[in-house]
């Protein structure tokens, strides 16, 4: 007999992207850190940072998008491990609320690799000055 489908165990589609991002702890414990979002789904994202954050920490990730104003997303760090391809850390971030599908698709269409890496621009970077 074939196993039955359990929708609660379905993996949401992930979209590869390259989006510069500023990540900051919500509780104010630590400095903002510039990194890059490497893939996204409605429920979360994969983030590359040069320094680790603590699993379980509440964070705000501000995306520096090509054709829209910066987008701030609230979430929490689910896991942290050394990045397999780049110096630094890979972090799994789970959003507090699912991202609307139309916004996710728009971001995926505009920010799909192989675009060159960009540094954050606009209000997110201006608010923090030089962030390392």
DRENMAR-698504 format. One record per atom (N, C-alpha, C, O): x, y, z. Coordinates in steps of 0.05 Angstrom, whole numbers, padded with zeros to 5 digits, always signed. Layout:
! DRENMAR-698504
XYZ ...
//
This chain:
! DRENMAR-698504
+00017-00023+00000 +00000+00000+00000 +00018+00025+00000 +00037+00026+00015 +00011+00044-00017 +00027+00069-00019 +00021+00087+00005 -00001+00088+00015 +00042+00101+00016 +00037+00118+00038 +00019+00141+00030 +00019+00150+00007 +00002+00150+00049 -00016+00172+00043 -00001+00199+00044 +00019+00202+00058 -00011+00218+00030 +00001+00245+00029 -00007+00260+00054 -00030+00262+00061 +00013+00272+00067 +00009+00288+00091 +00017+00316+00084 +00041+00322+00083 -00003+00335+00080 +00004+00362+00072 +00021+00377+00092 +00035+00396+00085 +00019+00369+00118 +00035+00383+00138 +00065+00377+00135 +00082+00392+00146 +00072+00356+00120 +00100+00349+00117 +00110+00357+00089 +00133+00352+00082 +00094+00371+00074 +00102+00380+00047 +00123+00402+00050 +00121+00419+00067 +00143+00401+00033 +00164+00421+00034 +00156+00443+00015 +00152+00439-00009 +00154+00468+00025 +00147+00490+00008 +00168+00495-00013 +00192+00491-00008 +00161+00503-00037 +00181+00508-00058 +00200+00530-00049 +00192+00550-00037 +00226+00526-00055 +00247+00546-00049 +00256+00558-00075 +00259+00543-00095 +00260+00584-00075 +00269+00598-00099 +00298+00608-00095 +00303+00622-00076 +00316+00601-00113 +00343+00612-00111 +00343+00642-00117 +00331+00650-00136 +00356+00657-00100 +00358+00686-00103 +00386+00695-00094 +00401+00680-00082 +00392+00720-00100 +00416+00733-00089 +00407+00761-00081 +00405+00779-00098 +00402+00764-00055 +00391+00789-00045 +00409+00799-00022 +00410+00785-00001 +00422+00822-00025 +00437+00833-00002 +00417+00838+00021 +00394+00846+00016 +00426+00834+00045 +00408+00837+00068 +00424+00846+00092 +00448+00840+00096 +00411+00862+00109 +00421+00870+00135 +00405+00855+00156 +00380+00856+00156 +00418+00840+00173 +00405+00824+00193 +00412+00835+00221 +00436+00839+00226 +00392+00839+00237 +00397+00849+00264 +00380+00834+00285 +00357+00828+00280 +00392+00829+00308 +00377+00816+00329 +00355+00835+00339 +00360+00859+00342 +00331+00825+00344 +00309+00842+00353 +00314+00851+00381 +00307+00874+00388 +00325+00835+00398 +00330+00842+00426 +00353+00862+00430 +00358+00870+00452 +00366+00869+00408 +00388+00888+00410 +00414+00876+00420 +00432+00891+00427 +00416+00850+00422 +00440+00836+00431 +00458+00831+00407 +00456+00809+00395 +00475+00849+00401 +00493+00846+00378 +00488+00867+00357 +00467+00881+00357 +00507+00870+00340 +00506+00890+00318 +00493+00879+00293 +00493+00855+00289 +00482+00897+00277 +00472+00888+00251 +00495+00876+00234 +00518+00883+00238 +00488+00858+00216 +00508+00844+00200 +00498+00843+00171 +00475+00836+00166 +00515+00850+00152 +00509+00850+00124 +00514+00822+00113 +00535+00810+00120 +00496+00811+00098 +00499+00785+00086 +00483+00782+00060 +00478+00802+00047 +00476+00758+00053 +00462+00753+00028 +00441+00731+00032 +00447+00710+00043 +00417+00736+00023 +00396+00715+00022 +00402+00698-00003 +00405+00709-00024 +00403+00672+00001 +00410+00654-00022 +00387+00638-00032 +00388+00628-00055 +00366+00634-00016 +00341+00622-00026 +00319+00630-00007 +00323+00636+00016 +00294+00629-00017 +00271+00637-00002 +00247+00619-00008 +00245+00607-00029 +00230+00617+00012 +00204+00604+00009 +00184+00623+00023 +00192+00643+00033 +00159+00615+00023 +00139+00632+00037 +00144+00632+00067 +00137+00652+00080 +00156+00611+00077 +00160+00609+00106 +00187+00616+00117 +00190+00617+00141 +00207+00621+00099 +00233+00627+00110 +00254+00631+00088 +00247+00633+00064 +00279+00633+00097 +00300+00637+00078 +00327+00626+00088 +00330+00620+00111 +00345+00622+00069 +00372+00614+00074 +00389+00639+00072 +00389+00653+00052 +00404+00645+00093 +00419+00670+00095 +00449+00663+00099 +00456+00646+00115 +00466+00677+00084 +00495+00675+00088 +00505+00700+00103 +00499+00722+00094 +00519+00696+00125 +00531+00718+00141 +00560+00711+00146 +00568+00688+00146 +00575+00732+00152 +00603+00728+00158 +00607+00720+00187 +00628+00711+00195 +00587+00724+00204 +00588+00715+00232 +00563+00700+00239 +00541+00706+00228 +00565+00683+00259 +00542+00667+00267 +00524+00682+00285 +00532+00702+00298 +00499+00674+00286 +00480+00684+00306 +00470+00659+00321 +00474+00637+00313 +00457+00664+00344 +00448+00642+00361 +00422+00631+00351 +00403+00646+00346 +00420+00604+00349 +00395+00591+00342 +00374+00599+00362 +00379+00599+00386 +00350+00605+00353 +00328+00613+00371 +00326+00643+00373 +00305+00653+00383 +00346+00659+00364 +00345+00688+00366 +00324+00699+00347 +00321+00691+00324 +00309+00719+00357 +00291+00734+00340 +00307+00755+00325 +00324+00769+00336 +00302+00756+00298 +00317+00774+00281 +00298+00790+00262 +00276+00782+00257 +00309+00812+00252 +00296+00826+00230 +00316+00826+00207 +00339+00834+00210 +00307+00816+00184 +00323+00814+00160 +00312+00835+00140 +00289+00832+00131 +00328+00855+00133 +00319+00875+00114 +00332+00870+00087 +00357+00871+00084 +00315+00863+00067 +00325+00857+00041 +00328+00882+00024 +00311+00899+00024 +00351+00884+00010 +00356+00906-00008 +00349+00897-00036 +00366+00883-00049 +00325+00903-00046 +00315+00892-00071 +00321+00911-00094 +00325+00935-00091 +00322+00899-00118 +00328+00915-00143 +00307+00935-00150 +00313+00958-00155 +00282+00927-00149 +00260+00944-00160 +00239+00951-00140 +00217+00961-00148 +00244+00947-00115 +00224+00954-00095 +00239+00966-00071 +00263+00963-00069 +00224+00980-00054 +00237+00990-00030 +00247+00967-00013 +00238+00944-00016 +00266+00972+00006 +00275+00951+00024 +00251+00938+00038 +00232+00951+00045 +00253+00912+00042 +00232+00896+00054 +00243+00884+00080 +00261+00868+00080 +00231+00892+00103 +00239+00882+00129 +00221+00858+00137 +00197+00860+00136 +00234+00836+00144 +00220+00811+00151 +00228+00803+00179 +00251+00802+00186 +00208+00797+00196 +00213+00787+00223 +00213+00757+00223 +00197+00744+00209 +00232+00746+00239 +00233+00717+00240 +00251+00708+00263 +00258+00723+00281 +00258+00683+00262 +00277+00672+00282 +00297+00653+00269 +00291+00640+00249 +00320+00652+00281 +00341+00634+00271 +00334+00606+00280 +00332+00600+00303 +00331+00588+00260 +00324+00560+00266 +00349+00543+00268 +00350+00526+00286 +00368+00547+00251 +00393+00532+00252 +00416+00549+00242 +00412+00568+00227 +00440+00542+00250 +00465+00555+00242 +00486+00534+00237 +00490+00516+00254 +00500+00536+00215 +00522+00517+00209 +00542+00531+00191 +00536+00551+00177 +00567+00521+00190 +00586+00533+00171 +00576+00531+00143 +00565+00511+00135 +00579+00553+00127 +00570+00553+00100 +00587+00533+00084 +00611+00534+00086 +00575+00517+00067 +00590+00496+00053 +00607+00508+00030 +00626+00495+00021 +00601+00532+00020 +00614+00543-00004 +00629+00569+00000 +00646+00576-00015 +00622+00584+00021 +00632+00611+00025 +00644+00613+00053 +00635+00598+00071 +00662+00631+00058 +00672+00635+00085 +00649+00647+00102 +00635+00665+00093 +00645+00637+00125 +00623+00647+00142 +00602+00626+00148 +00609+00602+00150 +00578+00635+00153 +00557+00618+00164 +00532+00618+00147 +00524+00638+00135 +00519+00595+00146 +00492+00592+00134 +00472+00591+00157 +00476+00576+00176 +00451+00607+00155 +00430+00607+00175 +00403+00602+00163 +00397+00613+00141 +00387+00586+00175 +00360+00581+00168 +00342+00600+00184 +00342+00599+00208 +00327+00617+00170 +00310+00637+00183 +00281+00629+00177 +00273+00626+00154 +00265+00627+00198 +00236+00621+00195 +00221+00647+00200 +00225+00660+00221 +00204+00655+00182 +00188+00680+00185 +00167+00676+00207 +00157+00654+00212 +00160+00698+00219 +00138+00698+00239 +00111+00694+00225 +00093+00681+00236 +00108+00704+00200 +00084+00700+00184 +00093+00693+00156 +00114+00703+00147 +00078+00676+00142 +00085+00669+00115 +00085+00694+00097 +00069+00711+00100 +00105+00694+00079 +00107+00716+00060 +00085+00711+00039 +00082+00689+00029 +00070+00732+00031 +00050+00728+00010 +00063+00717-00016 +00084+00727-00024 +00049+00698-00028 +00060+00685-00052 +00067+00704-00074 +00088+00700-00088 +00051+00725-00079 +00056+00743-00101 +00082+00759-00096 +00096+00766-00115 +00088+00766-00071 +00113+00780-00065 +00137+00761-00068 +00157+00769-00080 +00134+00737-00059 +00155+00717-00063 +00162+00713-00092 +00185+00713-00100 +00142+00710-00109 +00146+00705-00137 +00159+00730-00150 +00177+00727-00167 +00150+00753-00143 +00162+00778-00153 +00192+00780-00146 +00209+00786-00163 +00198+00774-00121 +00226+00775-00112 +00242+00754-00127 +00264+00759-00137 +00232+00729-00129 +00246+00708-00144 +00251+00715-00173 +00272+00709-00183 +00231+00728-00186 +00235+00736-00214 +00256+00757-00217 +00272+00756-00237 +00258+00776-00199 +00276+00798-00202 +00304+00792-00190 +00324+00804-00199 +00306+00775-00171 +00331+00771-00157 +00344+00744-00162 +00361+00734-00147 +00336+00731-00184 +00346+00704-00190 +00375+00705-00198 +00382+00722-00214 +00392+00686-00189 +00420+00685-00198 +00420+00681-00228 +00400+00671-00239 +00441+00686-00242 +00468+00691-00233 +00475+00721-00231 +00498+00728-00238 +00458+00738-00222 +00465+00766-00219 +00489+00769-00201 +00493+00752-00183 +00504+00789-00206 +00528+00794-00189 +00519+00802-00161 +00497+00813-00157 +00536+00796-00142 +00530+00803-00114 +00530+00833-00112 +00547+00847-00123 +00511+00844-00097 +00508+00872-00092 +00510+00877-00062 +00503+00860-00046 +00519+00900-00054 +00518+00908-00026 +00491+00922-00022 +00480+00934-00041 +00480+00921+00002 +00455+00935+00007 +00457+00964+00001 +00478+00977+00007 +00436+00975-00009 +00435+01004-00015 +00410+01015-00003 +00391+01001+00004 +00409+01041-00001 +00385+01054+00008 +00382+01055+00038 +00403+01054+00052 +00358+01057+00048 +00353+01063+00077 +00365+01042+00096 +00375+01050+00117 +00365+01017+00088 +00376+00997+00107 +00405+01002+00112 +00414+01001+00135 +00421+01007+00091 +00450+01011+00095 +00455+01039+00108 +00472+01042+00125 +00439+01059+00099 +00443+01086+00110 +00437+01086+00140 +00450+01101+00155 +00417+01071+00149 +00410+01070+00177 +00432+01059+00194 +00435+01067+00217 +00448+01041+00183 +00469+01028+00199 +00497+01038+00192 +00516+01030+00206 +00500+01054+00172 +00527+01063+00164 +00542+01040+00154 +00532+01023+00139 +00567+01039+00160 +00584+01016+00152 +00579+00993+00171 +00584+00994+00195 +00568+00972+00160 +00561+00948+00175 +00579+00926+00166 +00582+00921+00142 +00591+00911+00185 +00610+00890+00178 +00602+00863+00186 +00616+00844+00180 
//
